[in-house]
Amino acid sequence: MKKIIHKNSVKEKRFLTKEELLEELDIVRGLMMMAYPGFHGLGDWEPIWLILENKEELDEKINLGDDLTEATTTLWCVSKELQRGKTFADHFGTNEKSKMIVKATKKGGGAPQREPMIDEDTHKKMLSFYHKK
């Protein structure tokens, strides 16, 4: 399973298909049945139990529905609209140590709202510190 999701898959331009994913899930299901016969000992809250018992649909987890389809969606990252056909490296270079948040919006909707620079808890601590001064 690690081989099909490894970062070298991107370099080799090998895409993960639903069939490959389902095949790997069947292998994991077999391994889990050997380790936990009948899934006894696994809690109902365990993500692997939910997936293997089909309590959670993989297709419904990504709910594109009518709102966001491939034809009506555009991706935004760092206040830049990502263009189809270009790789992420074309837009931002090959720096592997950066963390970027990508957001999906409808075409023509403009850039999504920016993330705050600091979280709410840190903001409260800063305000109380400056208030004491």
Beta strands, then each sheet from edge to edge (+ up, - down):
strand 1: 73-77
strand 2: 80-82
strand 3: 102-106
sheet 1: 2+ 1- 3+
end
